[in-house]
């Protein structure tokens, strides 16, 4: 595979979604509910988030959308206006806990280091906020390996539109067909297709292999498999194929 740069999705790709955001969402919902557990549970149920088990259910809009795509039912249930001020409150609450709660997969750091050691530019494109992504990468000790980090609020739009991906291509000066977009959702795969990038699906997040297989060029079970796919050693030695 002639890949000269790699762009990653965040949630379900670099970090474990439920282990990270389940805890964050509990904090957010409890704050919105002003400490009322019953109300916090009700708010979670509106977006298919099980407060008690700290996990999103299949089909939850939280899995693939920015706060603007899932928080309107919260405002409606609370009887407040769904506006920029409400979204800012949600995003501030998320940022307050994003770094403290982040949980990477076991091979995230080693895989990122292997790709960086081979000289491949590495980027991150998320439908979360840029600030939360930077905070989490910093907490994980891998921020310095990324030359490009954008969120839905960075001016490039959000996936599945290709703006974030084109931004990375422009940043690196590498043509899209030589860039791998690695993600766990159809938003990621559709964004990659729209940008003309190599579509690499991973089964560590929102979708199963069955759901992803017809939408990607390569389907992997882990980031270690990605390192192997581009012809590197897990230690970070070697070069791209």
N, C-alpha and C positions, 0 to 999 in steps of 0.2 A: 504494500500500500504506500503510494507516494504522498505521504503527509509531511508537510513542512511546518505546521502549527496546529495547536489544539485549543479549541474553545469549549469550556465546560458549562453546563448547567450547574446549579448549586444543590437544591433540595432533592434528595433521593439519588443524587449522583456523586457528590463529594461528601455530603453529610446525611446522616440517617434522619429522615423526615420526622417520624413520630417521636423518637428519642430527643430530638431538638425542639421541634415546634409544639409538640404536645404539652411540654412543660411551659413554654412561652405562652401558649394560648390559655392555659389555665390562669396564669398571672393576668393576662389581658382581660379575660372574661370576668374574673373576680373583681378587678378594678372597675370595669364597666358596671358590674352589678353592685358596686359599693359594699362588697363583703357578703352579699346574700348568695349562699350556695345554690339555693333553688333557682334563683334567677340566672345565675351563671350557667347552670346546667341547661336551662331553657334556651339561652342564647347559643350555647354549643349545639344543641339539637337542631336549631334553625339552619346550620351550615354543615350538618352531618359530622359534627365533632362530638365524640363521647367524652364528656368531662371526667367521668369516673375512671375510665380506662386510659385517659390521656392520649387518645388516638383518633385520627380521622377515619371515617368510614369510607368505603369505596364510593366514588362519585362525588366526594366533597369538593366544593369549588375552591377550598383552601389549597388543595393539592397542586393546582396549576395556575391560579390567578393571583394578581396583586390584591392588596386590601380593598381597592375600589371595586373589585369583582366579587367580593363575598361579604362585605360588612354592612351593606344597606339594610338587610333584615335586622341587624342589631339595632340600628338607629330607629327603624320602624317600631320594633318591639319595646324600645325604651321611650318612645314617644318624643324623640328629638329629631331635628332636621338633619338629613343626610347631606352634608356639605363639606367643603374643604376643611373647615375647622374640626369636624368629626373625624375625617380621614387623618388629619394631622395628629389628632389625639391617639388614634389607633397606631399610627406609625411610630409615634414617640414611645408608646408603651412597648411595642415590639422591640424597638432599639434598646430600651432599658434592660431587656433580658436576653437579647439575641446572643451576645457573646458568652454570658455566664452559662447558658444552657446548651451551647453547641456541642454536638456529638458527631465526630467524623467516623467514617468506616475505617476498619483496621488498616487497609492498604492505601488510604487516601494520601497520606504524607509521602510514603515511599514511592508511590506512582508519580506524584507530582515532581518529586526530586529527580526521578529517573528521566522524565521527559525534559526537565530543565537542564540536567547535566548533559543531555545530548544536543543542547542548543536550540530546542524547539520553543518558540514563543508560546506562552500559555495565557489564556484569557478566561474570564468568567462572565457569563451573561445570565441574569436572573430576572424573574418577574417580581422579585422582592425589591427592597430599596437598596441603593448603592451603599448607603451608610451601614446597613446591617451586614451586607456581604463583606465589606472591608473589616468591620469589627470582628466578624467570625473568623475570617482568614487570618487576621492578626492574632487572635486568641489561639488558633491552631498552629501558629508558628510557620505558616506557609505563604503569607501575603507577599513577601519579597520575590517569590517565584513567578508572580503574576504581573504581566506588563500591561494588563487591561482588565478593568473591573467595572461593569455597568449594571444598573438596575433599571426598572421600568421608568424611574424618575430621572434618568441621566441624559435625556434628550434624544434617545435613539428609538423610542417607542418600546413596545413589549412584544414578546413572542406570542403567537406564531408569525407575526410580521418580521421581516428579515433585517430591520434597521440595526439592531444590536450586533448582528453577525456581520453586516457590511461595515459597521464601525470598526470591528476587530480586523477585518481584512484590510481596510484603509490604514489602520494603525500599524499593522505589520508590513504592509506593502506586498503581501502575498495574495495571489489570486485565489478566490474562494474554492475552486476545485481542488486545491492543495491543502485545504484546512478541514480538519475533522471537527464536527460539532457533536459533542458527547452529552447525551441526556437520557432521562427516564420516561419522558412523556411524549404524547403526540404533538404538543406544542413545540417541543424541541425538534422533533423530526420534521414537522411541517416547516418550521423556520429554516432548518438546514436545506430542505428541498427548495424553498423559495429563494434562498441565497446561493444555491448551486454548490453547497458544501457536501462533504462526505458525511452521511448520516450514520452515527454510531449509537445504537440503543443499548442501555444497560438495564438489567432486570432487578436492580437494587432499590427501586422506588415505587412510583405510582402504578405502573402497569406490569402485567405478566409478559412472559416471552410470547405467548400466543397473541396477545394484544399488540405487541410491538413488531412482530416478525415481518409483516407485510409493509412496514413503513420505514425500514432502515436498510442500509447497505451491509452493516455488520451488527450482529446481536451478541452481546457479551454478558457474562455473569458477574464481572468485577472489573475494577480499574487495573488490577494486575494483568487481566486478559488484554486490556488496551495496550499496556506496555509491551506485551508479547506480540500483539498485532502489528505494531509499528517497528518491530524488530530490535527492541532494546532488552537489556538485562535488568532485572528488578533492582539491582544494586545501583543503577544509574549509569553503568558503563555501556559503551557501545554507541551505535549511531542509527539513525533512521534508515529504514530499508529504501 
